[in-house]
């Protein structure tokens, strides 16, 4: 123990050993001591020396310390000392100030020891196992050590933890620790663990991380909380940024609704601490991550909808219009609102209805535009307002129309400031940044909206007193020709290119001014400095649009004359080279990356994101349009017309076939329903036939009984016969009533069948597909009619037999009864006869109805014949149309053969020119022709 007293305690007599020697002796004691206390004291001594002698302890003691972690698991104190010592060796954080060289050496040393430690994955697995210990002296240094490993060798340690069983789950348990120190350091550990690793991010998210983190943020006071809230927000950003799976899980878990209380600020906004500003800034970034333009459109749209429904957008707009909000929070809020409304019609409509709390109230858009064109506002704030205006108009034709309408003479209100007035004021301001922002904002009001491009041509501006007003288009070109700053000219040129793009009327208005084309050609042909090259490229783009979308309505500025002018004044190759200056500019690629305008300084604000997409779309087509000859253009137009005609024919056939398929399907369904109804009717008829047979049997029995009782033997026998006759008459009366009901039922069924036949006949006139099924149905109807007629015959037979029976009964009654009884029986017989007469009348009417059925059958036969002729006419027309299609295909094949022959001739002529030593530049022509041939082949395959 004297040895440890010498190391840990006061001075010992004699020469003192060096640090390396002391560390060597301590390592020997750790390796060779059998007593736990001796090993614990030695590790404690190494811990005290590990910061001062980091190199020596790391090189000599690391293996011994790892061995302690493996063997002395039962003693938490020695484990804590070992973990602290390893942390001091690997950690690069130094409290005292060091120069750059010393700090770099320290970082390299920590990286070297970390690499040595993680060479064996079992060491990291051992560390994960130790984190399960609840003892504070083991768990806390273990968390710090693993965090250091992730900082120094993140990718390698992430891979080890990812394949370790329950590795991520053990680390997630740290968030549930009741000791705040461990929980807070666990947040730092998870931040390092989830950096740039989508697989671990998904596992952490599905370990209920969102729920736990949001609970911690709420417990700590949301935006008013401390550094713990910041750590939770940073971890949430790691989990959600560029991870569509976690974003969807966050939205489906209804966690977006839990973000709304974060942005509930009080009326008194004077107390904004630095930590609150940081927290709110991260919260706004978290909202932007969910609706970022780089996300898939479907996911972004769904999140935007949820944010509107839960009131989050409304809360953000409240912050936007509040007073006393710090400038950086206001800027980030504007950017957040921009992306929440971008491309969402509902959110854009709500934003348009937001008013600023002023007297009188003004729309939020007007207030923001006032900040954008105000040169005294911060640069980042003006960029944010421009981005907000762009997002408000993105895919929002309704909003574009409202903005342009504020510039039209019929809607201008002199008593209020409108968005259009602010844009015009900024467009013609002396501040070049205001010119650029206003031009870009106005261009977004016209983006992909032909109607508003034409409406903006009506705008007239009063330049000065005593002079007539000029159009907005003319004023833009006037300022452009005056030679203002580069930023102003670039903005105006982008506005003009967007305006006249895909709008022949605007092109005509632009070319109508005789000064515009000479100005553009002069700008393009001059050899200017580097700063003017971008302006030359934009002028070339503007002139190219005038060629490509020219409708040849102006005789002096047709496509041919403009191309001839380029060839004489500029040269085609020089024109294409100047056009390429746009995409070669260093700021072009930066603006093309994302929609938000992010610039380090106002001087770098030259390109707009949407305009870069327009340049990419037009550069190739303008180059081809300039190089094409008149003959090639005419041929292409003819080919386009031919292809359009073929497309129209194919479209008509497709529509006809689609209609026929629909009709056939409907007829099949109707035939199926009619077949089922026919089966039901057949079942009903079968049941009725069985009932009639039963009545016939009963009638035969009754007839036999009456035949036996008709012999007059005595008065008593006569009375018995008379009694039997009364009962039988009652039974006959009931049978007659039953037959009347059956007749009414048959009549109703026959009427329904006639209705179905009429419907089938009308449908058969439209299509012949169901002809065979209709014939079978008519056969079934004919069979039903024959059965009904047979039933009528049987009923007539029964009627005649009943009459005979009544006659015989009357004869027997007159001989067997007295005069008084005979009077009663005569009355009964009269009643029976009247009912039988009524039944006879009904039967006659049924015969008449059967006759009408026969007549309807004849009409149905005529209708079927007409339907057959109509089907034959349709088939004839179809065959005629098919022959026309074949003729069109043959004409197209002939045209392709002619084009191939012409191409072969041109190729042979060019080869001869090459053989004669002439230089032939035909790459563009060949490319154009190859593209045309591919289009032909694709169309032929279709």
QUILIN-V854940 format. One line per field, one symbol per residue. psi: psi as a letter, one per 30 degrees, with the letter a starting at -180 (. if undefined). burial: 1 if it has 16 or more other C-alpha atoms within 10 Angstrom, else 0. A space follows every 10 residues. Layout:
# QUILIN-V854940
psi = ???
burial = ???
This chain:
# QUILIN-V854940
psi = feeeeeefba klklkkllee eeeeeeeeee efkfkeeeee eeeeeeefff eeieeeeeee feeeeeeeee ehffjfeeee eeeeeeeeef kfjkelklle eeeeeeeeee eeeeeeegej ffeeeeeeef ffkfkefeee feeeeeeeee eeieeeeeee eefkkgeeee effffgkfje eeeefeeeef eeegkhjeee eeeeefghee eeeeeeeeef gbfgabfeee eeeeeeeeff kgjeeeeeee efghfefffe fegjllejgf ijleeeeeee eeeeeeeeef gkfflkeeee eeeeeeeeef geeeeeeeee gllgkleeee eeeeeeeefe fjgjeeeeee effkkkiljl kkkeeeeeee eegjfflkee eeeeeeeeee eefjhifeee eeeefffkef gkjfflklee eeeeeeeglf jeeeeeeeee eeefffkhje efeeefffkk kjelkfklll leeeeeeeee ffhaleeeee eeeeeeeeef khieeeeeee ffjffeeeee eeeefljlae ffeeeeeeee eeeeeeeegk ggfkefhlee eeeeeeeeee keeeeeeeef feffkffeee ffelekjjke lfffiekkee eeeeeeefee eeeeeefkle eeeeeeeeee eeeeeeeeee eeeeeeeeee eeeeeeeeee eeeeeeeeee eeeeeeeeee eeeeeeeeee eeeeeeeegf jjeleeeeee eeeeeeeeee eeeeeeeeee eeeeeeeeee eeeeeeeeee eeefffkgeg eeeeeeeeee eeeeeeeeee eeeeeeeeee eeeeeeeeee eeefffllee eeeeeeeeee eeeeeeeeee eeeeeeeeee eeeeeeeeee eeeeeeeeee eeeeeeeeee eeeeeeeeee eeeeeeeeee eeeeeeeeee eeeeefgkkj jgeeeeeeee eeeeeeeeee e.
burial = 0000001000 0000000000 0111011111 1000000111 1111111111 1011111101 1101110110 0000010111 1111111111 1100000000 0000011011 1011101100 0011101101 1000001111 1111111111 1111011101 1100001100 1101100000 0111111111 1111111101 1111100011 0011011100 0111110111 1111111111 1111011111 1000011011 0110000000 0000111111 1111111111 1110100011 1111111101 0111111111 1100100011 1111111111 1111101100 1001110000 0111111111 1111100011 1111111111 1111111011 1011111100 0000001111 1111011110 1111111111 1111111111 0111111011 1000000000 1111111001 0000011111 1111111111 1111111101 1000011001 1011100000 0011111111 1111111111 1000001111 0110111001 0100110111 1110001101 1100111010 0000111111 1101100010 0111111000 0000000010 0010010010 0010000000 0011001001 1001100100 1000100100 0100100010 0110010011 0000000110 1100100110 0100010010 0010011001 0011011101 1011111111 1001001101 1001100110 1100100110 0100110011 0110011000 0100100010 0100010010 0010010001 0010001001 0011001101 1000000000 0000100100 0100000000 0000000001 0000000000 0000000100 0000010000 00
